[in-house]
Amino acid sequence: MVNGSAFTLYTVTTVKRDARNFVAVDGGMGDNLEAALFQQRYEAILAGRLHEDDAEEVVVVGRHCESGDVLIDPLRLPPARVGDLLAVPATGAYTHTMANNYNGYRRPPVVFARDREARAVIRRETWADLFARDV
């Protein structure tokens, strides 16, 4: 089962605390259209901070600055900090196949991991890849 065996790992890029708390990550609707198109519901954790008791309700948003670029709403997390890693499980079924170049976004790599070993199976898209079709 691909979906249950995969997760997406994001880096927290911005945290905004106000009437609502927003945690922005370095991905979004360019690498996961399921949330925007089909209202797919995800959970997530801050990697390495699983056992922290203090939590706040946040909205996890993507990097595309679009009203539809919401990955998870709501989510309870320990207070996130820039640089934290956000792990979103069960994202493997369509995430890679639906990834796109929205707003000039380069598609992320795919990495397989097992027994503490990791290997890239699809490399991160380069700027040359992105511009290869330009004439």
N, CA, C and O atoms as CSV, one atom per row, in Angstrom:
chain,resi,resn,atom,element,x,y,z
A,1,MET,N,N,0.854,-1.181,0.000
A,1,MET,CA,C,0.000,0.000,0.000
A,1,MET,C,C,0.892,1.234,0.000
A,1,MET,O,O,1.512,1.554,1.015
A,2,VAL,N,N,0.959,1.915,-1.110
A,2,VAL,CA,C,1.857,3.056,-1.253
A,2,VAL,C,C,1.485,4.184,-0.302
A,2,VAL,O,O,2.356,4.722,0.381
A,3,ASN,N,N,0.226,4.547,-0.245
A,3,ASN,CA,C,-0.189,5.691,0.556
A,3,ASN,C,C,0.211,5.551,2.014
A,3,ASN,O,O,0.757,6.489,2.595
A,4,GLY,N,N,-0.047,4.415,2.606
A,4,GLY,CA,C,0.242,4.218,4.018
A,4,GLY,C,C,1.719,4.089,4.331
A,4,GLY,O,O,2.109,4.213,5.492
A,5,SER,N,N,2.542,3.845,3.342
A,5,SER,CA,C,3.964,3.638,3.595
A,5,SER,C,C,4.807,4.868,3.311
A,5,SER,O,O,6.030,4.813,3.441
A,6,ALA,N,N,4.196,5.963,2.931
A,6,ALA,CA,C,4.970,7.143,2.536
A,6,ALA,C,C,4.550,8.366,3.343
A,6,ALA,O,O,3.442,8.439,3.874
A,7,PHE,N,N,5.468,9.318,3.415
A,7,PHE,CA,C,5.138,10.589,4.035
A,7,PHE,C,C,5.874,11.698,3.298
A,7,PHE,O,O,6.856,11.461,2.595
A,8,THR,N,N,5.374,12.914,3.478
A,8,THR,CA,C,6.024,14.088,2.918
A,8,THR,C,C,6.669,14.847,4.060
A,8,THR,O,O,6.060,15.043,5.111
A,9,LEU,N,N,7.894,15.268,3.849
A,9,LEU,CA,C,8.639,16.004,4.859
A,9,LEU,C,C,8.827,17.440,4.371
A,9,LEU,O,O,9.421,17.679,3.320
A,10,TYR,N,N,8.315,18.384,5.147
A,10,TYR,CA,C,8.421,19.803,4.826
A,10,TYR,C,C,9.290,20.507,5.869
A,10,TYR,O,O,9.437,20.027,6.993
A,11,THR,N,N,9.857,21.639,5.487
A,11,THR,CA,C,10.554,22.509,6.430
A,11,THR,C,C,9.666,23.710,6.708
A,11,THR,O,O,9.128,24.318,5.782
A,12,VAL,N,N,9.513,24.053,7.986
A,12,VAL,CA,C,8.741,25.237,8.370
A,12,VAL,C,C,9.545,26.474,7.972
A,12,VAL,O,O,10.704,26.623,8.359
A,13,THR,N,N,8.917,27.359,7.192
A,13,THR,CA,C,9.605,28.560,6.720
A,13,THR,C,C,9.156,29.832,7.424
A,13,THR,O,O,9.931,30.782,7.539
A,14,THR,N,N,7.917,29.860,7.894
A,14,THR,CA,C,7.377,31.047,8.566
A,14,THR,C,C,6.334,30.599,9.580
A,14,THR,O,O,5.601,29.638,9.347
A,15,VAL,N,N,6.276,31.297,10.699
A,15,VAL,CA,C,5.219,31.079,11.696
A,15,VAL,C,C,4.610,32.435,12.007
A,15,VAL,O,O,5.317,33.391,12.327
A,16,LYS,N,N,3.288,32.505,11.908
A,16,LYS,CA,C,2.573,33.756,12.193
A,16,LYS,C,C,1.520,33.460,13.245
A,16,LYS,O,O,0.623,32.643,13.034
A,17,ARG,N,N,1.640,34.133,14.377
A,17,ARG,CA,C,0.672,33.951,15.450
A,17,ARG,C,C,-0.161,35.225,15.574
A,17,ARG,O,O,0.368,36.316,15.787
A,18,ASP,N,N,-1.478,35.058,15.436
A,18,ASP,CA,C,-2.400,36.190,15.486
A,18,ASP,C,C,-3.743,35.625,15.920
A,18,ASP,O,O,-3.787,34.728,16.762
A,19,ALA,N,N,-4.834,36.127,15.367
A,19,ALA,CA,C,-6.150,35.580,15.682
A,19,ALA,C,C,-6.188,34.093,15.326
A,19,ALA,O,O,-6.817,33.295,16.021
A,20,ARG,N,N,-5.506,33.730,14.232
A,20,ARG,CA,C,-5.275,32.324,13.858
A,20,ARG,C,C,-3.771,32.149,13.746
A,20,ARG,O,O,-3.052,33.087,13.401
A,21,ASN,N,N,-3.305,30.957,14.035
A,21,ASN,CA,C,-1.882,30.669,13.949
A,21,ASN,C,C,-1.597,29.957,12.630
A,21,ASN,O,O,-2.227,28.949,12.312
A,22,PHE,N,N,-0.653,30.484,11.875
A,22,PHE,CA,C,-0.297,29.904,10.589
A,22,PHE,C,C,1.133,29.387,10.625
A,22,PHE,O,O,2.044,30.052,11.117
A,23,VAL,N,N,1.303,28.188,10.094
A,23,VAL,CA,C,2.625,27.593,9.922
A,23,VAL,C,C,2.791,27.383,8.425
A,23,VAL,O,O,2.078,26.579,7.825
A,24,ALA,N,N,3.731,28.104,7.820
A,24,ALA,CA,C,3.989,27.979,6.386
A,24,ALA,C,C,5.158,27.031,6.173
A,24,ALA,O,O,6.130,27.038,6.928
A,25,VAL,N,N,5.045,26.210,5.123
A,25,VAL,CA,C,6.083,25.230,4.815
A,25,VAL,C,C,6.613,25.445,3.398
A,25,VAL,O,O,6.047,26.211,2.619
A,26,ASP,N,N,7.697,24.763,3.082
A,26,ASP,CA,C,8.363,24.936,1.779
A,26,ASP,C,C,7.765,24.079,0.676
A,26,ASP,O,O,8.463,23.727,-0.276
A,27,GLY,N,N,6.522,23.745,0.782
A,27,GLY,CA,C,5.815,22.988,-0.248
A,27,GLY,C,C,4.420,23.548,-0.379
A,27,GLY,O,O,4.194,24.742,-0.178
A,28,GLY,N,N,3.485,22.681,-0.717
A,28,GLY,CA,C,2.102,23.118,-0.835
A,28,GLY,C,C,1.429,22.516,-2.039
A,28,GLY,O,O,1.667,21.356,-2.377
A,29,MET,N,N,0.582,23.300,-2.694
A,29,MET,CA,C,-0.219,22.769,-3.789
A,29,MET,C,C,0.619,22.397,-5.010
A,29,MET,O,O,0.101,21.759,-5.927
A,30,GLY,N,N,1.879,22.769,-5.049
A,30,GLY,CA,C,2.755,22.322,-6.128
A,30,GLY,C,C,3.175,20.871,-5.983
A,30,GLY,O,O,3.435,20.191,-6.975
A,31,ASP,N,N,3.241,20.398,-4.748
A,31,ASP,CA,C,3.638,19.007,-4.540
A,31,ASP,C,C,2.521,18.159,-3.941
A,31,ASP,O,O,2.665,16.940,-3.850
A,32,ASN,N,N,1.418,18.769,-3.532
A,32,ASN,CA,C,0.293,17.996,-3.010
A,32,ASN,C,C,-1.009,18.712,-3.331
A,32,ASN,O,O,-1.448,19.590,-2.588
A,33,LEU,N,N,-1.617,18.332,-4.436
A,33,LEU,CA,C,-2.889,18.932,-4.845
A,33,LEU,C,C,-4.106,18.319,-4.153
A,33,LEU,O,O,-5.209,18.857,-4.244
A,34,GLU,N,N,-3.912,17.212,-3.472
A,34,GLU,CA,C,-5.045,16.509,-2.852
A,34,GLU,C,C,-5.828,17.399,-1.884
A,34,GLU,O,O,-7.059,17.376,-1.884
A,35,ALA,N,N,-5.131,18.176,-1.067
A,35,ALA,CA,C,-5.831,19.023,-0.098
A,35,ALA,C,C,-6.651,20.100,-0.795
A,35,ALA,O,O,-7.802,20.339,-0.427
A,36,ALA,N,N,-6.071,20.747,-1.793
A,36,ALA,CA,C,-6.769,21.840,-2.486
A,36,ALA,C,C,-7.903,21.345,-3.377
A,36,ALA,O,O,-8.985,21.932,-3.385
A,37,LEU,N,N,-7.667,20.276,-4.122
A,37,LEU,CA,C,-8.670,19.813,-5.088
A,37,LEU,C,C,-9.769,18.954,-4.478
A,37,LEU,O,O,-10.937,19.063,-4.851
A,38,PHE,N,N,-9.381,18.100,-3.536
A,38,PHE,CA,C,-10.332,17.099,-3.038
A,38,PHE,C,C,-10.596,17.186,-1.548
A,38,PHE,O,O,-11.234,16.302,-0.975
A,39,GLN,N,N,-10.104,18.258,-0.909
A,39,GLN,CA,C,-10.265,18.436,0.529
A,39,GLN,C,C,-9.763,17.226,1.327
A,39,GLN,O,O,-10.327,16.876,2.364
A,40,GLN,N,N,-8.717,16.606,0.836
A,40,GLN,CA,C,-8.105,15.485,1.552
A,40,GLN,C,C,-7.654,15.974,2.922
A,40,GLN,O,O,-7.071,17.052,3.036
A,41,ARG,N,N,-7.916,15.204,3.941
A,41,ARG,CA,C,-7.585,15.582,5.321
A,41,ARG,C,C,-6.304,14.870,5.732
A,41,ARG,O,O,-6.192,13.651,5.598
A,42,TYR,N,N,-5.352,15.627,6.227
A,42,TYR,CA,C,-4.075,15.072,6.680
A,42,TYR,C,C,-3.847,15.387,8.143
A,42,TYR,O,O,-4.444,16.309,8.698
A,43,GLU,N,N,-2.988,14.620,8.750
A,43,GLU,CA,C,-2.447,14.881,10.072
A,43,GLU,C,C,-0.970,15.158,9.870
A,43,GLU,O,O,-0.450,14.941,8.776
A,44,ALA,N,N,-0.288,15.628,10.890
A,44,ALA,CA,C,1.149,15.872,10.788
A,44,ALA,C,C,1.740,15.965,12.185
A,44,ALA,O,O,1.037,16.182,13.172
A,45,ILE,N,N,3.050,15.795,12.234
A,45,ILE,CA,C,3.795,15.970,13.481
A,45,ILE,C,C,5.047,16.790,13.183
A,45,ILE,O,O,5.509,16.867,12.044
A,46,LEU,N,N,5.574,17.393,14.229
A,46,LEU,CA,C,6.879,18.018,14.103
A,46,LEU,C,C,7.909,16.943,14.416
A,46,LEU,O,O,7.964,16.437,15.537
A,47,ALA,N,N,8.716,16.600,13.439
A,47,ALA,CA,C,9.702,15.535,13.613
A,47,ALA,C,C,10.659,15.909,14.743
A,47,ALA,O,O,11.166,17.029,14.803
A,48,GLY,N,N,10.890,14.967,15.617
A,48,GLY,CA,C,11.783,15.181,16.744
A,48,GLY,C,C,11.131,15.863,17.930
A,48,GLY,O,O,11.779,16.067,18.956
A,49,ARG,N,N,9.857,16.220,17.809
A,49,ARG,CA,C,9.164,16.920,18.899
A,49,ARG,C,C,7.847,16.230,19.237
A,49,ARG,O,O,6.906,16.867,19.710
A,50,LEU,N,N,7.788,14.943,18.993
A,50,LEU,CA,C,6.557,14.168,19.136
A,50,LEU,C,C,6.017,14.140,20.562
A,50,LEU,O,O,4.804,14.073,20.759
A,51,HIS,N,N,6.885,14.189,21.543
A,51,HIS,CA,C,6.438,13.989,22.926
A,51,HIS,C,C,6.246,15.284,23.700
A,51,HIS,O,O,6.079,15.248,24.919
A,52,GLU,N,N,6.265,16.418,23.027
A,52,GLU,CA,C,6.017,17.681,23.714
A,52,GLU,C,C,4.528,17.827,23.992
A,52,GLU,O,O,3.701,17.631,23.102
A,53,ASP,N,N,4.195,18.168,25.218
A,53,ASP,CA,C,2.793,18.269,25.626
A,53,ASP,C,C,2.138,19.579,25.215
A,53,ASP,O,O,0.960,19.594,24.858
A,54,ASP,N,N,2.877,20.665,25.261
A,54,ASP,CA,C,2.321,21.969,24.926
A,54,ASP,C,C,1.918,21.983,23.456
A,54,ASP,O,O,2.707,21.605,22.591
A,55,ALA,N,N,0.693,22.417,23.173
A,55,ALA,CA,C,0.232,22.418,21.774
A,55,ALA,C,C,-0.637,23.640,21.516
A,55,ALA,O,O,-1.240,24.206,22.427
A,56,GLU,N,N,-0.682,24.030,20.240
A,56,GLU,CA,C,-1.541,25.119,19.807
A,56,GLU,C,C,-2.221,24.706,18.504
A,56,GLU,O,O,-1.705,23.863,17.769
A,57,GLU,N,N,-3.365,25.295,18.225
A,57,GLU,CA,C,-4.053,25.006,16.973
A,57,GLU,C,C,-3.472,25.892,15.886
A,57,GLU,O,O,-3.334,27.104,16.056
A,58,VAL,N,N,-3.129,25.257,14.752
A,58,VAL,CA,C,-2.532,25.993,13.637
A,58,VAL,C,C,-3.207,25.604,12.330
A,58,VAL,O,O,-3.919,24.604,12.239
A,59,VAL,N,N,-2.956,26.431,11.327
A,59,VAL,CA,C,-3.310,26.130,9.948
A,59,VAL,C,C,-1.976,25.982,9.220
A,59,VAL,O,O,-1.144,26.889,9.257
A,60,VAL,N,N,-1.771,24.842,8.560
A,60,VAL,CA,C,-0.546,24.628,7.799
A,60,VAL,C,C,-0.816,25.059,6.366
A,60,VAL,O,O,-1.703,24.528,5.698
A,61,VAL,N,N,-0.032,26.035,5.905
A,61,VAL,CA,C,-0.210,26.575,4.564
A,61,VAL,C,C,1.052,26.372,3.740
A,61,VAL,O,O,2.149,26.205,4.273
A,62,GLY,N,N,0.864,26.391,2.428
A,62,GLY,CA,C,1.976,26.197,1.512
A,62,GLY,C,C,2.657,27.488,1.132
A,62,GLY,O,O,2.324,28.558,1.641
A,63,ARG,N,N,3.605,27.380,0.240
A,63,ARG,CA,C,4.461,28.493,-0.155
A,63,ARG,C,C,3.901,29.335,-1.300
A,63,ARG,O,O,4.542,30.301,-1.714
A,64,HIS,N,N,2.733,28.996,-1.818
A,64,HIS,CA,C,2.251,29.629,-3.043
A,64,HIS,C,C,1.395,30.875,-2.850
A,64,HIS,O,O,0.978,31.487,-3.834
A,65,CYS,N,N,1.129,31.257,-1.633
A,65,CYS,CA,C,0.381,32.487,-1.340
A,65,CYS,C,C,-0.975,32.540,-2.040
A,65,CYS,O,O,-1.404,33.600,-2.496
A,66,GLU,N,N,-1.629,31.421,-2.121
A,66,GLU,CA,C,-2.973,31.341,-2.691
A,66,GLU,C,C,-3.938,30.972,-1.562
A,66,GLU,O,O,-3.557,30.263,-0.632
A,67,SER,N,N,-5.164,31.440,-1.637
A,67,SER,CA,C,-6.126,31.115,-0.586
A,67,SER,C,C,-6.400,29.619,-0.521
A,67,SER,O,O,-6.767,29.110,0.538
A,68,GLY,N,N,-6.230,28.904,-1.629
A,68,GLY,CA,C,-6.456,27.467,-1.646
A,68,GLY,C,C,-5.248,26.637,-1.251
A,68,GLY,O,O,-5.338,25.411,-1.195
A,69,ASP,N,N,-4.119,27.280,-0.976
A,69,ASP,CA,C,-2.901,26.541,-0.633
A,69,ASP,C,C,-2.851,26.265,0.868
A,69,ASP,O,O,-1.954,26.721,1.577
A,70,VAL,N,N,-3.839,25.508,1.325
A,70,VAL,CA,C,-3.939,25.102,2.725
A,70,VAL,C,C,-3.764,23.590,2.761
A,70,VAL,O,O,-4.541,22.856,2.150
A,71,LEU,N,N,-2.757,23.131,3.466
A,71,LEU,CA,C,-2.501,21.692,3.548
A,71,LEU,C,C,-3.273,21.027,4.680
A,71,LEU,O,O,-3.806,19.930,4.509
A,72,ILE,N,N,-3.337,21.695,5.854
A,72,ILE,CA,C,-4.030,21.103,6.999
A,72,ILE,C,C,-4.683,22.213,7.811
A,72,ILE,O,O,-4.030,23.188,8.185
A,73,ASP,N,N,-5.972,22.058,8.080
A,73,ASP,CA,C,-6.713,23.030,8.884
A,73,ASP,C,C,-7.884,22.331,9.539
A,73,ASP,O,O,-8.781,21.859,8.840
A,74,PRO,N,N,-7.904,22.248,10.846
A,74,PRO,CA,C,-6.919,22.665,11.824
A,74,PRO,C,C,-5.964,21.515,12.155
A,74,PRO,O,O,-6.170,20.369,11.757
A,75,LEU,N,N,-4.913,21.868,12.897
A,75,LEU,CA,C,-3.937,20.881,13.368
A,75,LEU,C,C,-3.397,21.360,14.697
A,75,LEU,O,O,-3.119,22.547,14.865
A,76,ARG,N,N,-3.243,20.442,15.653
A,76,ARG,CA,C,-2.633,20.786,16.941
A,76,ARG,C,C,-1.184,20.328,16.921
A,76,ARG,O,O,-0.885,19.159,16.677
A,77,LEU,N,N,-0.289,21.277,17.184
A,77,LEU,CA,C,1.151,21.025,17.181
A,77,LEU,C,C,1.791,21.723,18.371
A,77,LEU,O,O,1.241,22.694,18.892
A,78,PRO,N,N,2.960,21.231,18.810
A,78,PRO,CA,C,3.749,22.062,19.715
A,78,PRO,C,C,4.075,23.369,18.984
A,78,PRO,O,O,4.093,23.383,17.754
A,79,PRO,N,N,4.327,24.438,19.688
A,79,PRO,CA,C,4.626,25.704,18.999
A,79,PRO,C,C,5.759,25.533,17.982
A,79,PRO,O,O,6.901,25.253,18.347
A,80,ALA,N,N,5.426,25.703,16.718
A,80,ALA,CA,C,6.391,25.480,15.633
A,80,ALA,C,C,7.384,26.629,15.563
A,80,ALA,O,O,7.078,27.765,15.924
A,81,ARG,N,N,8.586,26.302,15.085
A,81,ARG,CA,C,9.642,27.287,14.886
A,81,ARG,C,C,10.167,27.159,13.459
A,81,ARG,O,O,10.138,26.073,12.881
A,82,VAL,N,N,10.637,28.241,12.903
A,82,VAL,CA,C,11.259,28.205,11.583
A,82,VAL,C,C,12.405,27.195,11.619
A,82,VAL,O,O,13.237,27.202,12.526
A,83,GLY,N,N,12.423,26.328,10.608
A,83,GLY,CA,C,13.446,25.281,10.540
A,83,GLY,C,C,12.971,23.928,11.033
A,83,GLY,O,O,13.606,22.916,10.737
A,84,ASP,N,N,11.863,23.878,11.783
A,84,ASP,CA,C,11.303,22.589,12.201
A,84,ASP,C,C,10.953,21.758,10.974
A,84,ASP,O,O,10.666,22.305,9.909
A,85,LEU,N,N,10.976,20.449,11.123
A,85,LEU,CA,C,10.548,19.542,10.059
A,85,LEU,C,C,9.144,19.058,10.375
A,85,LEU,O,O,8.884,18.555,11.468
A,86,LEU,N,N,8.242,19.209,9.419
A,86,LEU,CA,C,6.857,18.770,9.559
A,86,LEU,C,C,6.675,17.512,8.726
A,86,LEU,O,O,6.847,17.543,7.507
A,87,ALA,N,N,6.331,16.416,9.368
A,87,ALA,CA,C,6.133,15.138,8.679
A,87,ALA,C,C,4.641,14.882,8.513
A,87,ALA,O,O,3.890,14.864,9.488
A,88,VAL,N,N,4.219,14.683,7.256
A,88,VAL,CA,C,2.809,14.435,6.922
A,88,VAL,C,C,2.701,13.005,6.408
A,88,VAL,O,O,3.089,12.736,5.271
A,89,PRO,N,N,2.181,12.076,7.220
A,89,PRO,CA,C,2.099,10.682,6.780
A,89,PRO,C,C,0.973,10.439,5.782
A,89,PRO,O,O,0.091,11.278,5.596
A,90,ALA,N,N,1.023,9.299,5.159
A,90,ALA,CA,C,-0.024,8.821,4.239
A,90,ALA,C,C,-0.200,9.753,3.050
A,90,ALA,O,O,-1.329,10.079,2.682
A,91,THR,N,N,0.900,10.184,2.445
A,91,THR,CA,C,0.837,11.088,1.302
A,91,THR,C,C,1.401,10.462,0.037
A,91,THR,O,O,1.655,11.181,-0.929
A,92,GLY,N,N,1.604,9.174,0.008
A,92,GLY,CA,C,2.325,8.571,-1.102
A,92,GLY,C,C,1.529,8.154,-2.317
A,92,GLY,O,O,2.134,7.911,-3.361
A,93,ALA,N,N,0.225,8.055,-2.252
A,93,ALA,CA,C,-0.527,7.496,-3.371
A,93,ALA,C,C,-0.509,8.396,-4.603
A,93,ALA,O,O,-0.288,7.906,-5.710
A,94,TYR,N,N,-0.732,9.679,-4.443
A,94,TYR,CA,C,-0.829,10.565,-5.598
A,94,TYR,C,C,0.077,11.786,-5.515
A,94,TYR,O,O,0.171,12.541,-6.483
A,95,THR,N,N,0.728,11.994,-4.415
A,95,THR,CA,C,1.505,13.215,-4.247
A,95,THR,C,C,2.524,13.389,-5.363
A,95,THR,O,O,2.574,14.451,-5.983
A,96,HIS,N,N,3.325,12.390,-5.630
A,96,HIS,CA,C,4.344,12.530,-6.670
A,96,HIS,C,C,3.723,12.629,-8.066
A,96,HIS,O,O,4.139,13.462,-8.872
A,97,THR,N,N,2.748,11.798,-8.349
A,97,THR,CA,C,2.183,11.792,-9.700
A,97,THR,C,C,1.412,13.061,-10.029
A,97,THR,O,O,1.277,13.411,-11.202
A,98,MET,N,N,0.900,13.760,-9.013
A,98,MET,CA,C,0.159,15.001,-9.244
A,98,MET,C,C,1.024,16.247,-9.033
A,98,MET,O,O,0.538,17.364,-9.207
A,99,ALA,N,N,2.281,16.076,-8.665
A,99,ALA,CA,C,3.160,17.237,-8.463
A,99,ALA,C,C,3.251,18.023,-9.769
A,99,ALA,O,O,3.168,17.455,-10.858
A,100,ASN,N,N,3.422,19.324,-9.640
A,100,ASN,CA,C,3.383,20.186,-10.814
A,100,ASN,C,C,4.327,21.361,-10.639
A,100,ASN,O,O,4.969,21.506,-9.598
A,101,ASN,N,N,4.406,22.188,-11.648
A,101,ASN,CA,C,5.298,23.347,-11.628
A,101,ASN,C,C,4.556,24.650,-11.370
A,101,ASN,O,O,4.945,25.696,-11.891
A,102,TYR,N,N,3.511,24.602,-10.587
A,102,TYR,CA,C,2.719,25.789,-10.284
A,102,TYR,C,C,3.624,26.914,-9.781
A,102,TYR,O,O,4.463,26.692,-8.908
A,103,ASN,N,N,3.459,28.105,-10.325
A,103,ASN,CA,C,4.247,29.285,-9.965
A,103,ASN,C,C,5.752,29.068,-10.113
A,103,ASN,O,O,6.544,29.664,-9.384
A,104,GLY,N,N,6.143,28.213,-11.060
A,104,GLY,CA,C,7.568,27.978,-11.278
A,104,GLY,C,C,8.218,27.141,-10.199
A,104,GLY,O,O,9.434,27.180,-10.013
A,105,TYR,N,N,7.407,26.391,-9.497
A,105,TYR,CA,C,7.896,25.546,-8.411
A,105,TYR,C,C,8.555,24.298,-8.992
A,105,TYR,O,O,7.981,23.631,-9.852
A,106,ARG,N,N,9.746,23.989,-8.526
A,106,ARG,CA,C,10.424,22.776,-8.978
A,106,ARG,C,C,9.976,21.596,-8.117
A,106,ARG,O,O,9.887,21.703,-6.894
A,107,ARG,N,N,9.700,20.487,-8.765
A,107,ARG,CA,C,9.212,19.316,-8.040
A,107,ARG,C,C,10.291,18.735,-7.124
A,107,ARG,O,O,11.471,18.717,-7.474
A,108,PRO,N,N,9.872,18.262,-5.950
A,108,PRO,CA,C,10.830,17.741,-4.970
A,108,PRO,C,C,11.291,16.328,-5.329
A,108,PRO,O,O,10.707,15.677,-6.194
A,109,PRO,N,N,12.339,15.866,-4.659
A,109,PRO,CA,C,12.818,14.508,-4.904
A,109,PRO,C,C,11.917,13.477,-4.217
A,109,PRO,O,O,11.069,13.818,-3.392
A,110,VAL,N,N,12.126,12.215,-4.580
A,110,VAL,CA,C,11.494,11.089,-3.887
A,110,VAL,C,C,12.633,10.247,-3.337
A,110,VAL,O,O,13.574,9.900,-4.051
A,111,VAL,N,N,12.528,9.927,-2.060
A,111,VAL,CA,C,13.579,9.178,-1.379
A,111,VAL,C,C,12.957,7.947,-0.738
A,111,VAL,O,O,11.930,8.048,-0.067
A,112,PHE,N,N,13.567,6.797,-0.939
A,112,PHE,CA,C,13.151,5.576,-0.256
A,112,PHE,C,C,14.051,5.389,0.954
A,112,PHE,O,O,15.257,5.628,0.881
A,113,ALA,N,N,13.467,4.960,2.067
A,113,ALA,CA,C,14.235,4.724,3.283
A,113,ALA,C,C,13.845,3.381,3.877
A,113,ALA,O,O,12.677,2.992,3.875
A,114,ARG,N,N,14.860,2.681,4.389
A,114,ARG,CA,C,14.619,1.392,5.032
A,114,ARG,C,C,15.835,1.048,5.883
A,114,ARG,O,O,16.976,1.210,5.449
A,115,ASP,N,N,15.582,0.576,7.086
A,115,ASP,CA,C,16.656,0.154,7.988
A,115,ASP,C,C,17.744,1.219,8.121
A,115,ASP,O,O,18.935,0.920,8.026
A,116,ARG,N,N,17.321,2.463,8.341
A,116,ARG,CA,C,18.230,3.599,8.546
A,116,ARG,C,C,19.078,3.952,7.330
A,116,ARG,O,O,20.065,4.677,7.459
A,117,GLU,N,N,18.717,3.462,6.178
A,117,GLU,CA,C,19.398,3.786,4.923
A,117,GLU,C,C,18.406,4.516,4.023
A,117,GLU,O,O,17.224,4.175,3.982
A,118,ALA,N,N,18.897,5.521,3.306
A,118,ALA,CA,C,18.045,6.278,2.386
A,118,ALA,C,C,18.719,6.345,1.023
A,118,ALA,O,O,19.943,6.426,0.912
A,119,ARG,N,N,17.876,6.308,-0.017
A,119,ARG,CA,C,18.412,6.472,-1.365
A,119,ARG,C,C,17.402,7.240,-2.206
A,119,ARG,O,O,16.196,7.001,-2.150
A,120,ALA,N,N,17.940,8.171,-2.985
A,120,ALA,CA,C,17.093,8.948,-3.882
A,120,ALA,C,C,16.685,8.064,-5.048
A,120,ALA,O,O,17.520,7.369,-5.626
A,121,VAL,N,N,15.406,8.087,-5.394
A,121,VAL,CA,C,14.921,7.325,-6.544
A,121,VAL,C,C,14.409,8.256,-7.644
A,121,VAL,O,O,14.313,7.854,-8.803
A,122,ILE,N,N,14.086,9.482,-7.288
A,122,ILE,CA,C,13.751,10.526,-8.253
A,122,ILE,C,C,14.433,11.791,-7.739
A,122,ILE,O,O,14.196,12.222,-6.611
A,123,ARG,N,N,15.275,12.373,-8.573
A,123,ARG,CA,C,16.038,13.538,-8.123
A,123,ARG,C,C,15.152,14.782,-8.093
A,123,ARG,O,O,14.117,14.857,-8.754
A,124,ARG,N,N,15.599,15.745,-7.304
A,124,ARG,CA,C,14.917,17.043,-7.262
A,124,ARG,C,C,15.014,17.682,-8.648
A,124,ARG,O,O,16.056,17.610,-9.299
A,125,GLU,N,N,13.939,18.299,-9.086
A,125,GLU,CA,C,13.937,18.966,-10.374
A,125,GLU,C,C,14.880,20.176,-10.327
A,125,GLU,O,O,14.918,20.902,-9.333
A,126,THR,N,N,15.627,20.384,-11.393
A,126,THR,CA,C,16.568,21.501,-11.458
A,126,THR,C,C,15.946,22.670,-12.222
A,126,THR,O,O,14.882,22.535,-12.826
A,127,TRP,N,N,16.626,23.818,-12.187
A,127,TRP,CA,C,16.177,24.948,-12.991
A,127,TRP,C,C,16.254,24.591,-14.470
A,127,TRP,O,O,15.391,24.994,-15.250
A,128,ALA,N,N,17.273,23.842,-14.862
A,128,ALA,CA,C,17.385,23.418,-16.264
A,128,ALA,C,C,16.186,22.556,-16.671
A,128,ALA,O,O,15.666,22.701,-17.777
A,129,ASP,N,N,15.752,21.669,-15.788
A,129,ASP,CA,C,14.558,20.859,-16.072
A,129,ASP,C,C,13.354,21.759,-16.284
A,129,ASP,O,O,12.578,21.574,-17.221
A,130,LEU,N,N,13.210,22.730,-15.404
A,130,LEU,CA,C,12.044,23.616,-15.446
A,130,LEU,C,C,12.002,24.411,-16.755
A,130,LEU,O,O,10.928,24.611,-17.323
A,131,PHE,N,N,13.157,24.860,-17.231
A,131,PHE,CA,C,13.212,25.696,-18.436
A,131,PHE,C,C,13.461,24.918,-19.714
A,131,PHE,O,O,13.572,25.525,-20.779
A,132,ALA,N,N,13.552,23.606,-19.650
A,132,ALA,CA,C,13.926,22.797,-20.816
A,132,ALA,C,C,12.943,22.947,-21.976
A,132,ALA,O,O,13.348,22.808,-23.131
A,133,ARG,N,N,11.695,23.220,-21.715
A,133,ARG,CA,C,10.692,23.314,-22.773
A,133,ARG,C,C,10.534,24.716,-23.335
A,133,ARG,O,O,9.807,24.923,-24.307
A,134,ASP,N,N,11.218,25.683,-22.721
A,134,ASP,CA,C,11.134,27.063,-23.224
A,134,ASP,C,C,11.779,27.158,-24.600
A,134,ASP,O,O,12.779,26.489,-24.860
A,135,VAL,N,N,11.223,27.978,-25.480
A,135,VAL,CA,C,11.814,28.183,-26.807
A,135,VAL,C,C,12.195,29.651,-26.981
A,135,VAL,O,O,12.709,30.035,-28.032
